[in-house]
Amino acid sequence: MSTADLTRAPRTSLTSLRQDPREQWPEHARKLYDHLVGLYGENDALPTLAAAWIAYQRSVNTQKSYARGFKAFEEFAREHGVHPMAVKFALADTFRMYLETTPTWVRVKGGRRGERARTGKPYAEASRANALSSASSFFVYLDKVSDDGVKNPFDAVRRPVIDPDYSATPSYTEEEWARFLAVARDEHRAAAYRKRAYALLLILYTCCLRIDSLLNARVEDLGYDRGHHVLHLEKVKGGGRKKKPIPPAAWDALQNYLAGRTTGWLFCTASGGQLDEPAVWRLLQSLAKRAGLPLRGPHGTKVDAITHALAKPDARPDKVQRWADHNDSRTTQRYNKRKELLDDSPGYGLAADVAGALARDIT
């Protein structure tokens, strides 16, 4: 199938069906479709194919990440006067270099609502890797749905080298976490907001959850199993379901927040709608400022939970790995900020033993 065929086929085949399958697309596929239709129109194949590729991804997190990375690639190709589906290796490799030096879009302080400008720092290594992986994945998908195959122009493009042991997310000590929670419980606006903030943080921390997984949970997902209060969740990565035990302190805070509510989103807005990630980001930024702690997003909560759990004297890395929902122990260790502490260097113990042995030898 040629690029021209790809341009015609999806629109024709979908509109000829009795019911349009695009109605079943997940949120990030629909958003990307609308964004691309505004640029290319409905008769171009790109909006449909790109959105179908996003819908093809298993997890919501991957859908969101790939859609964000693809937008950066699409913008680059458009600025160079090339249709994204017609990009060849030379331009794909130029995209790699473009990501290394081009300022990112940031909000204009004091500007109009939604006003943005390219004045931010160039893309970080992880963001560059994501954009390149997103574009490459799109062409892999085109190859799968094409009758004659589509060559992936990103096959030979070098990717940034990512240190698997490095995480830029700042961490809180257990004492700082206690202060952070105290601010959420005692100092945040009205009582209803305090209860929600306190319960949300405790559930995130003690259940070691990703924020998108928790925000998609409903009150109906709460349960009881062999003496444990549990939360049944859809896995963010890989699909399937998981069961997370809720410790008593977190359960009490959650019940205090729910106040007898038995249906709806587990964490919701004042009107009962689904609480979104930007709202949680703003909440954590506000609480961190009040507590005098570094600003960061929801993912830092999971980093701290893993770090603090592994620091316990009776910690079992295999149990922490399962609790964190990681398939690979190396992922769990990447989250472990304690491994960076100089106090934990085995060299101190070795030096003490050598010093003791030398002292005995002298006497």
N, C-alpha and C positions, 0 to 999 in steps of 0.2 A: 504493500500500500504506500503510495507516494504521499508527500506532504500535502499536495493538492487534494488527494482523496481524503486524507484525515480532516481537511478543512470542511469537506462537504458531508461526510458520512454521519458523524454523531448527531448533528441537528436533524438530519432527515430521518434517521432510524428512531430517535426518541419521540419525535412528534408524530410518527406514524403509529405508535402504540396506543391502545385504548386508554391507558392511564400512564401519565408521565412519571417514570421512576425517580425523577429528580425531586419529587415531593418527599421522598424518603431520605434524602441526603441529611447528614448530621450538620450541626450548626456551622462548623468551620468550613465545610464544603460549600454551603449556601452563601456564606459571607464572601468567600473567594470568588464564587461564580458572579455574584452581584458586582464585586469590584472589577472583575475582568470584562464583564458585559458593558460596564460604563466606559471602558477604554477601547474595546474591540467590536462591540455590537453583538447581537444575538446570532448573526449569520456566520461568525467566525467560530471555528471548532475549539479554539483555546479555552474559553470559559467552561464549556461542557467537559472537555477532556481533563483539564486541571482539577475541576471540582470532583469529577468522578475518581480521579487518582487520590484526592484527599479522603473521599468517602471510603476508598479501598483500604486505607490504613486501619489497623485493628484498634488502636487505643486513641482516646481523645487527646492525650498529651502529644502523641506523634502527629495527629491531624493538625493541632494548633501550631506545633513547632515547624512542620513542613510548610504549612500555609504561609507562615511568617518568612521563612527562608526563600520560598518561591517568589514572593512579592519583590524581594531585593533583586533576584535574578531577572524577573520580568522587567522591572524598571531599568535595569542596566541594558538589557537587550533593546528595549524601546528607545532609550537615549542614543543607541548606536544605529538606529534605523533598521534593525533586524527583527523579524518575527521570532518570538522565543522558540517555536518549534523548528525554525530553520537555522538555529545556531550550530556552528561547526567548531572543531577543536580550537582553532586559533582564537576565536572570540571567547570560548569557554575558559581558556587559560588566561585570557586577558581579564576575565571576571575575577579570577583568583587574585590577580595583582591589584585590581580595582578595590577589592574588599580590604586589602592591607593598608590602603592609604586614604580612601575616601571618608570624609567626615560623615557621621551618622545623623539621622533626623532627631532633633530634640525639641521639646516644647519651648516656645518663645515666652520668656518671663515678661509679664505685663502686656502680652499681646492679646489678640482676639481669641475667643474660645476655639480651641482646636488648632490654633496657628502653630506651625512647626517650621524649623529651618535646619539646614545641614551645617550645624556648628558643633556637633558632639565629637567625641573621640572616635577614631576609626574602629571598625569592628574588632572585638576581642577574638582570640583564637577559637574559642568554642563557638562563637557566633559565625565566624568564617567557615568553620567546619560544618555547621548546620546548614548554612546557605548552599554550600557546595554539595552536601549530601542530599539536600532537598531537590536541587536541580537534577542531579544524577538519578535520583529515585523517579522523578517525573519521566525521564527518557527511558528508564527501565520499564516503566508502566506502558509507555507508548509502544515499546517493542513487544510487550505481551499482547496488547490489543490489536496490533497490526498484523495483517495477513502475511506481509512480505518482510517484516522486521524493520526496525529503526535503529540506526547506529547511535550509540550513546557518546556524545562529544566530550563527556566528562570522565570517560574511562581512564584516560592518560593524564588527567589533571592532578597535580600533587596536592594532597590535603595537608593542613596544618598539623604539626606534631603536638598532640595533647598529652601532657603529663598525667597519667592515670591516678597519681597520688595527690594531685593538687586540686584544691577547691578554694575558690575566691570568697566563698561565703564566710563572713566573720562569725565567730562562735561566742556564746555566753558561758560563763562558769555556772555551776549549780547555784552559787550564792546570787549571781546576777539574775538567773532565771527566777529565783524566789522573789527578788525585787520586782522583776517584770510582771510576774503574776499578781503580786500585791497591788501594783498600780492598776492592773486590769480589774481587780476585784473591788478596789476601794475608791479609785479616783476618776474613773471614766464616766463623764456626763451623767445621764439619768440612770436610775436603777436598772431598767430593762436592758440598756446597752451594756452596763457593767456585767450583768448576769450572762448575757450572750458572749461578751468578750472573754470572760473568765472560763466559761464552759468550753468555748471553741479552742482556746489555748491549751487547756488541760487535756482535751480529747486528742488534739493534734500531737501533743508531746507524749502522753502516756500510751497512746496507741500507735505511735510512729507512723503517721499517715501523711500522704501527699495532700495538699490543699484541694486539688481538683477532685480527688476521690471523696473527701469529706463533704464538699459542697454539693455533690451529686447524691448524697445520702438522704433518705427520708425517715421520718419518725417510724414509719411502718417497718423499717429495716432493723429496728431494735428488737432484741430477743433475749432468751434465757436458755442456757445450756449447761447442765451438770454443775450447777452451783455458781455459774458465771453469767453476769450481764454481758451481752455481746452485741456487736454491730455487724450486720451482714453487708458487705460492700462488693461492688463490681471492681475487678482488678483494672488499674489504669493501664498496665502493660500486659500484653499477652492474652487478655480476655479471661473469662471465668469469674468465679466468686471466691471471696475469702471471708473468714470469720475472725473478728478481732475482739478479744476480751477487754472489757472496760473496767479499770480498777475502781474501787469504792469511792475514792475522793473525786474522781472525774465523773462517776455516775451521779453522785450527789449534786455536783455542780450542774450537770446536764438536766437533772430532774427539776432543780430549782429554776433553771432557765425555761424549761418547757411548761412548767406550771400546769400540768395536767393535759397538755395538748397531745393528741394521739394520731394526728394525721398531718400531712404536708411536709415541706422541706425541713430537714433536721435543724438547719440554721437558715433562718429566713429574714427578710426585710420586715419593717414595721407593717407593711400591707400584706404580708404573707408570701411575697414573691421569693424566688431563689436568690440567696446572697451570692454575689459574684466575687471573683478574685481581686479586681481593683479595689473593692470596698475593704477586703481583708488587708491588702497592702496598705491602704490609708490608715486602717486601724493600728497595724503594727508600727507604722512610722510614728503615729501620734503617741502610742504607749512608750516606745523607745525614747522619744524626746523627753517625756515626763520622767522616765526612770534614769535618764542620763546615760543611755547605752547606745552602741553603734546602731545606725539604721540598717535595716535589711528586710527581705521579703519572707513569705511563709516557709520557703524551703529551708531556711536556717533553723526552724524548729526541729525538723527531722535530723539535721546535722547534729544539733545539740543532744537530742534524745539518744542517738546512737553513741555519740562520744561519752555521755554520762553513763550509759548502760555498760559500755565496755570497760569503764574505769572502776566498776564495782569489784570488790575482792573475789567474789564468787562468779564473776562474769563467764559465760560460755559463748564464745564467738559464734558457734553454730546456731545457738538459740537466738542470739541477737540478729543474725542474718535472716532467719526465718521471720522473726518479728518485724524486721524492716522490709520484708517482701522482696529481698534481693535473690536473684538466681545464682549470683557469683559472689564468693566471699571477698574478692578484690574490690567489688563495688562498695561493700560495707566498710572496708578498711579505708577507702577513699574518703568516706564521710567522717572517719574517726580523727577528729582534730587533736586528740591527745598524743597521737604518734609524733606530732610536731614539737611537743614540749621538751625543752632541753633538760628539765628535771628528771625525765624518764630515761636518760641515756644510760645504757648498761655499763658505760665506761666508768661511771662513778663507783659502782659496786666492785668492778675489777680493780680499780686503783686502791680502794680501801683494803681489799684482800691482799694486794701486793704490799701495801704499806705495812700491814700487820705482819706479814711473813718476814719482811725485811727487819722490822723491829725485833722480832723474836730471834732472828739470826744474829743480830748485833749483840743482844744480851747473852 
